[in-house]
Amino acid sequence: MVCNLLVLGRIRTTPAKAKEVRGMVEKLITIARKGGLANFRRALAALDDPFVARKLFKEIAPRFADRPGGYTRILHLPASSRRLGDNAPQVILELIPAEVQEEAPAKAAQT
């Protein structure tokens, strides 16, 4: 699930699984933010997929370079979207989107 979250950016699961995966992903992103070969190998040992480890270090970690923590969020879905079969509640676990820099005030200051 950790690899799927890092590749896709958003997964749908149960609240218990989301809370468990959240801690693992937060630690991996913190390791990736520090960079370096030793930290890459630590992440690779946890992920077992070189593609995901490279994506974590090249795309995801730079996105959160200025953020001290809280890289994921859990969005609870309504009761009508419970899982078929066992009627378990569902949540969406996603990476926080990159913050968009507002260019309008910068352009106004230049004129």
C-alpha positions in Angstrom: 0.0 0.0 0.0 2.9 2.3 0.7 4.3 1.9 -2.8 0.8 2.4 -4.3 0.4 5.6 -2.4 3.7 7.0 -3.5 3.1 6.1 -7.1 -0.5 7.1 -7.4 -0.7 9.8 -4.8 -4.1 8.7 -3.6 -5.6 5.4 -2.4 -8.9 4.3 -1.1 -8.8 2.0 2.0 -10.2 1.4 5.5 -9.4 3.9 8.3 -7.3 1.4 10.2 -5.1 0.6 7.2 -4.8 4.3 6.3 -3.5 5.2 9.8 -0.9 2.4 9.6 0.3 3.3 6.1 0.4 7.0 7.0 3.1 6.6 9.6 5.3 4.6 7.2 4.9 7.1 4.4 5.6 10.1 6.6 8.9 8.4 7.8 10.0 7.6 4.2 9.4 11.1 3.0 11.4 12.5 5.9 14.2 10.1 5.1 14.0 11.2 1.4 14.1 14.9 2.3 17.5 14.4 3.9 18.9 12.8 0.7 22.1 10.9 0.4 23.0 7.4 -0.6 22.6 5.9 2.8 19.1 7.3 3.1 18.3 6.1 -0.4 19.3 2.6 0.6 17.2 2.8 3.8 14.2 3.7 1.7 14.9 1.0 -0.8 15.1 -1.6 2.0 11.6 -0.6 3.1 10.1 -0.3 -0.4 11.6 -3.2 -2.3 11.1 -1.3 -5.6 13.8 0.9 -7.1 11.3 2.7 -9.3 9.3 3.9 -6.3 12.4 4.8 -4.3 13.7 7.0 -7.2 10.3 8.7 -7.6 10.3 9.3 -3.8 13.7 11.0 -3.9 13.4 12.8 -7.2 9.8 14.0 -7.3 8.0 13.6 -3.9 10.8 14.7 -1.5 11.6 18.1 -3.3 7.8 18.9 -3.2 7.9 18.8 0.6 11.3 20.4 1.1 9.9 23.4 3.0 7.3 21.4 5.0 8.3 20.2 8.5 5.8 17.3 8.5 2.2 16.2 7.7 2.7 15.1 4.2 -0.5 13.0 4.0 -4.1 13.5 4.8 -7.1 11.2 5.5 -10.4 12.1 4.0 -13.4 10.2 5.4 -16.0 9.2 2.8 -19.8 9.2 3.5 -21.5 6.1 4.9 -23.1 5.5 1.5 -19.7 4.6 0.0 -19.0 1.6 2.3 -17.1 -1.3 0.9 -19.2 -4.1 -0.6 -19.0 -7.5 1.1 -18.2 -6.5 4.7 -19.7 -3.0 4.8 -16.4 -1.5 6.1 -16.1 2.3 6.2 -13.8 3.8 3.6 -11.3 6.7 3.6 -9.1 8.3 1.0 -5.4 8.5 2.0 -3.5 11.0 -0.2 -0.4 13.0 -0.3 -0.9 16.7 0.3 -0.8 18.5 -3.1 2.0 20.9 -3.9 1.3 24.4 -2.8 0.7 26.7 -5.8 2.6 29.9 -5.7 0.4 32.9 -6.4 1.9 34.9 -9.2 -0.8 37.7 -9.3 0.6 39.6 -6.3 4.1 39.3 -7.6 3.1 40.8 -11.0 1.1 43.6 -9.3 4.2 44.6 -7.3 6.3 44.8 -10.4 4.0 47.2 -12.2 
